[in-house]
Amino acid sequence: MELHEYTQYDAVGLAGLVARGEVTVAELTAAAQAATAAVNPLINAVVESWPAEDDPVPGSTPLAGVPFLIKDLAVSMRGRRVELGSRLAAGNVAGRDSFLMRRLRRAGLVTLGRTATPEFAYSTTTEPVLYGPTRNPWDLARTAGGSSGGSAAAVAAGITPLAHATDAAGSIRVPAASTGLFGLKPTRGRVSLGPDADEVFNGLAVHGGLSRTVRDSAALLDLIQGPETGDPYFAERPHRPYLEETARDPGRLRVGLVTTPWSGREVEPAVRAAALAAARLLESLGHRVEVAAVDLGVDWEEFVLANARLWSANLVRWVDGFAAASGRPVDESTVEPETLASYAWGRTVSGPDFVHALEVRNRVARAVGAQFGACSGARSAGARDLLLTPTLPEIPVPLGTYGRGAEGADGLGLLEHLFHRSPFTAAFNVAGTPAMSVPLGSDPATGLPVGVQFAAGYGREDLLFRLAAQLEKAAPWADRRPPVWAGAPRPA
């Protein structure tokens, strides 16, 4: 299969070719490897490639035989390195498959490598010291977002149509918005994080994927969702497959529009214009859009402080664990300056501080959840079906911007800086509710993509997928190609 043919299909489309015998899994694997060779030297998205395993592709699933990439964090593939983007964990090899990896295998996905992440996923840009910065296929001088920036850049550039991603404060939606992709953060408890963890970042983090089409993300979530033995809680199973939801009419939705972030920072004109254009598109499709004021349940400073305590306390455990396992010191030779600062600050977080942060998480979850009514889908008076916001307040920034803004910051200062760059996304991680970034806009001056975020009530990925598919049909984006694209001539 030629590269120009391979890159025209989404994952469901490629799986269909395999199922009909029009292409072999080996041919798809070769095409993905050729795509990696063609564009990865430019974007630095894939940090390690490996040949397809000899295991036969099982049965028939909507994604069987499709080339796939996993993020270098939170998913373990036996016998393969998982280094979390850190020199401290360099060379760490997984001794077993995580629950998610088992499901990816059962889905028939052909995992061919791992993608870049910032150190310990502790940023919304992907610029680790270990492997160097990942570059945006739309503009090689700019960030691809993070922490799933490697997966986003790989999918956006056509290496694979779909890739694994995680999200603890926006790490699926931020890179989706930065690279013109679709990215949905599932509900807390939708996908198991086991067996080595019951929660990551105390329930803030979830597994998901990044894709060019809505149906690819829906098919992936169908294949990985559901509880595993020992999970402390899990989201109610969906009434029907999410892939089926993409063919269903969302009905007439009531949508709350929020264009000013809780932090109060200014939103760039192109971003605000994209959100307003999305609102007009919704109205043209028969939905009701109204300006909304959403109460987080706490003020912004308390929100950031609680997140900083949860993030940095968890970071201490990660850093200490890898230091003990590797025998390496925790200093500038193994850990990046911002991570070291957060580690030092995290060691000052007391038990009562940590419990208070969990109390803040609860207050935010109750306040945000109240925007949508009951979890069962019954809507109370004044409640909305969805919220609409920009995904990011700005277009993708030049590489190095994050580092300049974080110089000298402690753990709290670093989170303040990160949340300044991405103030719309983290609330839905704290609340545990699903949210998605949809590539509906672009910056007229640079041509860079602009994402629009939609959030729903707990367990309502079905509603998001229905609307996303409707928007994809009304304003198609999958055929937009960045300058760096597999099979295309390299830029001069």
C-alpha positions, -999 to +999 in steps of 0.1 A: +000+000+000+014+034-010+017+061+015-007+084-003-033+056-002-026+047+035-031+083+047-064+087+030-082+063+054-091+066+090-087+037+113-121+022+108-116+025+071-083+007+072-098-021+094-125-024+068-099-030+040-083-057+062-117-074+069-125-075+032-091-089+022-082-058+002-050-052+022-030-072+046-020-063+082+016-066+070+010-040+043-005-016+067+024-021+091+048-014+063+029+018+054+030+030+090+067+024+092+073+042+060+052+071+073+073+072+105+105+073+085+091+101+062+080+126+088+092+117+123+127+132+118+109+165+113+084+163+142+100+140+168+067+124+178+077+088+180+105+081+205+108+044+198+096+022+170+094-016+170+083-043+146+048-058+148+046-087+172+040-122+157+007-126+176-022-131+152-047-103+150-078-116+169-113-118+154-131-090+139-133-056+156-138-022+141-101-015+145-085-050+139-052-048+120-048-010+123-013+004+131-013+021+166+010+040+189+010+042+227+020+072+248+052+067+269+032+069+301+005+051+320+002+021+297+027-008+300+035-032+272+055-062+284+091-062+274+090-026+261+104+005+277+081+030+295+102+060+306+076+087+312+097+112+293+123+113+321+160+106+323+153+093+358+132+064+343+153+059+312+156+023+303+127+012+325+111-019+309+076-031+317+074-066+331+037-071+321+009-057+302-014-032+319-051-038+317-054-012+289-027-029+269-045-062+271-076-046+257-056-029+229-043-063+220-078-079+221-090-050+198-065-062+172-046-029+171-010-033+160+012-013+184+043-002+166+059+023+190+056+048+218+051+086+215+067+115+233+055+130+265+068+158+287+086+146+319+061+127+340+033+143+318+038+174+339+030+200+312+007+209+284+037+212+260+059+183+250+095+194+253+113+168+275+151+169+279+152+131+274+141+131+238+139+167+228+108+187+217+080+174+197+071+198+168+037+207+155+032+194+119+013+227+112+044+248+121+076+231+132+086+261+154+055+257+176+043+233+203+021+203+195+006+206+230+009+181+257+011+160+276-001+137+247+018+159+222+037+130+206+005+111+199-011+142+185+018+151+162+020+115+149-017+114+141-018+149+126+012+141+104-004+108+091+019+082+108-011+064+123-048+074+121-053+069+158-031+069+189-033+064+227-034+095+249-041+104+285-056+135+301-052+148+337-058+185+330-063+187+293-036+164+279-059+149+252-078+181+244-049+206+244-028+187+217-060+179+198-067+217+196-031+224+188-028+200+158-063+200+143-075+166+157-106+153+175-099+143+211-124+132+238-115+129+275-138+101+289-156+101+322-137+093+354-138+055+358-146+048+322-113+031+314-093+011+339-059+024+351-049-009+366-033-030+377-005-008+390-028+021+399-064+025+409-063+062+402-037+085+386-035+120+401-063+110+424-089+105+397-079+135+375-063+113+348-080+091+323-071+071+292-084+079+257-072+086+222-065+111+195-079+107+160-087+125+128-123+113+127-150+110+154-158+074+146-122+063+153-123+077+188-157+062+194-146+028+182-115+029+204-135+039+235-159+010+228-130-014+229-112-001+260-140+010+283-153-010+312-141-021+347-114-046+356-109-066+388-100-044+417-110-010+402-123+012+431-152+025+410-164+025+374-187+045+352-220+029+342-217+009+310-231+028+280-265+018+267-252+011+232-218+012+215-203+047+210-197+039+174-235+035+170-240+068+188-221+086+160-250+077+137-277+090+161-294+124+160-284+144+191-318+160+192-322+197+201-296+205+227-294+233+252-258+246+253-241+270+276-215+293+261-185+303+281-158+324+264-140+339+295-119+314+315-123+311+353-088+326+356-100+357+339-072+358+314-077+373+280-086+350+251-071+357+217-094+371+191-091+341+167-100+317+195-130+337+207-141+340+171-139+302+166-160+296+197-186+321+186-187+306+151-192+272+167-222+286+186-237+299+154-231+266+138-250+249+166-279+273+163-281+266+125-284+229+134-313+236+157-296+237+190-302+265+216-271+284+227-271+308+256-243+326+274-235+308+307-219+317+340-204+285+354-196+284+391-166+261+400-176+259+436-143+275+447-123+305+436-096+301+410-067+305+434-081+277+456-087+256+425-051+259+414-037+253+449-057+221+453-045+208+419-009+218+427-011+198+460-025+167+442-001+169+413+030+175+433+023+150+460+018+123+434+050+134+416+070+129+448+059+092+449+067+087+412+101+104+415+111+085+446+099+052+431+120+055+400+150+068+419+148+037+441+144+014+412+172+029+391+196+038+418+199+073+403+200+105+423+172+130+422+190+161+410+197+181+378+214+152+361+182+131+361+153+155+366+143+187+348+144+220+368+106+226+368+100+190+378+126+193+406+109+224+419+075+207+419+091+177+436+106+198+464+073+217+468+054+185+469+074+172+498+060+201+519+024+191+512+010+178+545-016+151+550-043+177+560-033+197+529-038+167+507-072+159+523-083+195+518-073+192+481-096+162+478-124+182+495-119+209+468-121+182+441-155+171+456-168+207+457-158+213+421-173+180+410-206+189+427-207+224+412-198+215+377-220+184+377-250+206+387-247+224+354-259+193+336-286+179+359-289+142+370-264+116+358-293+095+345-299+120+317-329+136+333-325+174+331-335+197+359-350+231+353-322+255+342-297+227+336-279+224+303-270+194+281-235+207+272-211+235+278-192+251+250-158+269+255-126+274+236-102+245+242-073+269+246-072+307+250-044+310+224-031+295+192-001+271+196+028+290+211+064+288+199+086+261+214+104+274+245+075+296+256+066+274+285+101+272+299+106+310+298+074+315+317+082+289+344+117+300+353+122+301+391+087+288+399+080+264+427+054+237+425+025+261+430+039+287+406+044+260+379+008+249+381-003+286+380+017+290+348+004+258+332-032+266+341-027+301+327-019+285+294-048+261+295-075+275+318-106+259+303-098+222+305-088+212+340-122+218+356-136+188+338-108+166+350-114+176+386-152+171+381-146+138+364-170+147+335-163+140+298-152+167+275-140+169+239-120+192+216-134+195+181-112+211+153-138+236+141-117+267+137-084+281+124-064+313+129-068+334+097-033+350+102-013+317+105-037+290+093-031+271+126-060+250+139-082+262+167-102+238+189-135+242+205-144+223+237-177+207+246-183+193+281-212+170+292-225+155+324-210+125+341-212+094+319-226+113+288-200+105+262-229+093+241-242+128+238-207+142+229-202+116+202-236+123+187-229+160+185-194+156+173-205+134+144-232+160+135-205+188+136-181+167+115-208+163+089-217+199+089-182+213+089-158+185+078-122+187+090-106+153+083-092+163+049-073+193+062-036+185+059-007+202+077+025+211+058+042+181+073+022+151+061+033+115+054+036+108+017+038+145+008+069+163-003+090+175+025+090+213+031+120+231+018 
